[in-house]
Amino acid sequence: HFRTSWRSSNGLSLGKSSFQGHNPSWRFRSTPATERALQYQAGQKIHGFTVKEVVDVPDLFLTAVKLTHDNTGAQYLHAARDDKNNLFSVQLRTTPMDNTGVPHILEHTVLCGSEKYPCRDPFFKMLNRSLSTFMNAFTASDFTMYPFSTQNGKDFQNLLSVYLDAVFFPCLGELDFRQEGWRLENENPTDPSSPLVFKGVVFNEMKGAFSDNEQVYAQHLQNKLYPDHTYGVVSGGEPLAIPDLSWEQLKHFHATHYHPSNARFFTYGDLPLEQHLKQIHEEALSKFERTEPDTAVPNQVHWDRPREDHVTCSPDVMAPDAAKQNTLCMSYLLGDITDTFEGFTLSLMSSLMISGPNAPFYKALIEPKIGTDFSSVVGYDGSTKEASFSIGLQGMAEEDTEKVKQIIIQTFDEIIANGFEEERIEALLHKIEIQMKHQSTSFGLSLASYIASCWNHDGDPVQLLKICDSVTQFRQALKDNPRFLQEKVVHYFKDNTHRLTLSMSPDEAYLEKQVKAEEEKLQKKIQALSESDKKDIYEKGLELLSIQSQTQDASCLPALNVSDIEPTIAVTHVEMGTAGGVPVQYCEQPTNGMVYFRAMCSLNSLPEDLKLYVPLFCSVITKMGCGGLDYRQQDQQMELKTGGMSISTSVNPDYSNMDMYEQGVLLSSSCLERNLPDMFHLWSDIFNSPHFDDEERLRVLVMMSAQELANGISNSGHMYAMTRAARNLTPTGELQETFGGMEQVKFMKRVAEMPDLTQVLRTLPRIKRHILNPMNMRCAVNATPQKMSNAAGQLDSLMCNVSSNKKDRKPVHSNITEEPNFKPCQMKTFFPMPFPINFVSECIRTVPFTHEDCARDPNTVQTLSAFRKGVDWAISGQFTQQDINEAKLSVFSAVDSPVAPSDKGMGRFLSGITDELKQAHRERLFAVTDKNIVDVAGRYLGIGQRTCGVAILGPENDIIKKDPSWVVK
């Protein structure tokens, strides 16, 4: 369901939500937005609010203004920053006490129309009436959050109006509750004799969530570690408890939780604060009186002795070793997250214990290959009122259970005895420095998520933003007491009796039992029905069906016009040069003292039989050691000197011909300006002398990679279905399936099952000779103007350094591959999978970027028959000028989404699409008419017009098995 995501417990922590600062203006001095905000004074009254404090946060280039609403007590935080991508978010503390999923169903239902905007799906409709860069809603364990962002001031007011009305004045109609939550309905709503079944958006979404073993485990772990209050229940809804929720209970939950006295408002960006306060006060807050919301979460009662528990899950068909599918993990209850510095310390300590090959738990648990990877919940988790730390393994054998428990206890003892190396602590603090300097385009959203949990429990969000203060305090604490961290380990782990050891094992009958339990629940509900109840259900089913099929009138909603869209794009200046004979694109950007390096290496000379191995090569080449460094020292140097170094596959279709493309691997890395020579030195060693001799290390990497791919299928089912459906339509489609589709998942499973990896080890240097070859390469550098000539000089010596090593280079072909004989073909593929939902995709071969028809893609994604209806609608031309304008807004909000300084010029570098081509495409988009759309729909989407591919991943299906046109894998 596009607009909502339900979050299980592994929420946000500094370590996980990469905390990214960005400073788009080229001024490191204070900026207009931050200066304006600094003029507010504590005690000042503005539009029904009182300013509480004003704090300058120079590390993040922002000014924080904290306010309270006089009448309702609503809390407000504004982060003024010179960033055009403004964000609004309102969060409510939602603390359910049962498993019916009431906060999640409510989050869906408030989006189904409100007093001022009574149309059926205002959120979905606003996507096409706005230039928003983000619109969504989240249900966490103990809060519900509604954020949006946009770069347009008028749009901000429009969206704010829709959001405020949805949250505080929703319709919450009974039919909306039935559609979004749950209902009993005839399987075929138009046939009263068809059997009654459970239906509902959230009901189905949670059935999907509970078919994902990692989510199931995380949910149980939280429920059992904090059993006494709201964390003991499933906030998203436990599928079989969802049908216990009534419409009345839903409305009551809204009345008690969705009140300004229980709300926290956050705004971010360069728009003036007064305007926001005025609108929020007038449209929502002025209509309420203060209440005393009873939503605070008490601390969990501390256990006086550790507990153990066991849960089951469905077996994993993709598991490399069927006998090793158990998970075991130990979780510890830590302190209150509103203690900012303690949280900072614990989160750092968690990284020191588990992150990377130098960490004690990595050495003790991962390297002996007892399991495939850490448990799905691992490390510090600050998303609950009291934080937790978890450590364990997945993909392990049942008989190793006791052994793993002992290793965990022993490892804590070793940490207490030996502490952590100073260099690893420095590497982590360096990482924090980079995260604060790196500029993401969604910085406002990162901030909103980062402060959400702490603020939700009345912690001080401004304190959280002063990251440098925490770093300084941390360094001081270590200086004052060298055993500072070891004493924390004793206190929180060795002496902590609030510990849960949770194991999980596969049960062959797991899905069967789920189906049976649902059937029993259904029969119980049906037995309580009278004949008139059944008639009523049938009539409500028809009513819902007729409402869903009506065209809804969205004219009550505010909208931007096509004239609000900027007619021209902002030009990105790049300079072309060479380094050691290799072409380089230089792009000067306000990167905050960071340097970003990319290199594209062609795969054209690579023999076919090595293609499947390329993703594996990419994932291990930076993790096996190089030059004089073993893999641990290499990891340490990367952490100390760079913001990460990675290699990934890259397939770029030519912008003017569907059967031409560039295939290659993309090297990317970043660093602080002062570490540039070190970063290039590491690349030079990876090119000239990578290590390919350690079979044990390779096995660990293969194991972790195969496990990650297997876990990802239920999360990314749609992506796998789309990749497979497009496979036979273009040459690039085939390559994408090889590199990132189900074909790659199955290949990695085979590699993980090999008892001997020497043959795989031997392919790596062969691939390296073809790929890491300067004769076959081009580079890009984004840096500040002051540092660019320095960067160019360093890059030049890197290229000379790697080019001198020419003896084992292969001759080079041109960089573009053309397959003039490629014939697209129809193909329908079905992958049986052990989960109760289907992922469906249909893909159609269309045209390249510069083709005149490219601006006219009628975007429709429904399941297959709905698909065809969408096409018929487009071909028949039953749409209005308003529909076309909305489609243009929707397309432009994607085309004009903000680009970070680190990514400027990348489109041009990767696919050769220059600003001139983009501007021409933009003008074609502006010029699209209804005739163009009908014509294109007929020529590309009509039955039999173009080759299409279909793929489904889902449960066993008899209809498909009997249909010879499907290939079942």
Buried (B, 14 or more C-beta within 10 A) or exposed (E): EEBBBBBBBBBBBBBBBBBBBBBBBEEEEBBEBBBBBBEBEEEBEBBBBBBBBBBBBEBBBBBBBBBEBBBBBBBBBBBBBBBBBBBBBBBBBBBBEBBBBBBBBBBBBBBBBBEBBBBBBBBBBBBBBBBBBBBBBBBBBBBBBBBBBBBBBBBBBBBBBBBBBBBBBBBBBBBBBBBBBBBBBBEEBEEBEEEBBBBBBBBBBBBBBBBBBBBBBBBBBBBBBBBEBBBBBBBBBBBBBBBBBEBEBBBEBBEBBBBBBBBBBBBBBBBBBEBBBBBBBEBBBBEBEBBEBEBEBEEBEEBEEEBEBEBBBBBBEBBBBEEBBBBBBBBBBBBBBBBBEBBBBBBBBBBBBBBBBBBBBBBBBBEBBBBBBBBBBBBBBBBBBBBBBBBBBBBBBEEBBEBBBEBBEEBBEEBBEEBBEEEBBEBBEBBBBBBBBBBBBBBBBBBBBBBBBBBBBEBBBBBBBBBBBBBEBBEEBBEEEEEBBBEBBBEBBEEBEBBBBBBBBBBEEBBEEBEEEBEEBBEEBBEEBEEEEBEEBBEBBBEBEEBEEEEBEBEEBBBBEBEBBEEEBEEBEBEEBBBBEBEBBBBBBBBBBBBBBBBBBBBBBBEEEBBBBBBBBBBBBBBBBBBEBBBBBBBBBBBBBBBBBBBBBBBBBBBEBBBBBBBBBBBBBBBBBEBBBBBBBBBBBBBBEBBBEBEEBBBBBBBBBBBEBBBBBBBBBBBBBBBBBBBBBBBBBBBBBBBBBBBBBBBBBEBBEEEEBEEBBEBBEBBBBBBBBBBBBBBBBBBBEEBBEBBBEBBBBBBBBBBEBEEEBBEBEEBBBEBEEBEBEEBBBBBBBBBBBBBBBBBBBBBBBBBEBBBBBBEBEEEEEEBBEBBBBBBEEEBEEEBBBBBBBBBBBEBBBBBBBBBBBBBBBBBBBBBEBBBEBBEBBEEBEEEBBBBBBBBBBBEEBBBBBBBBBBBEBEEBEEEEEBEEB
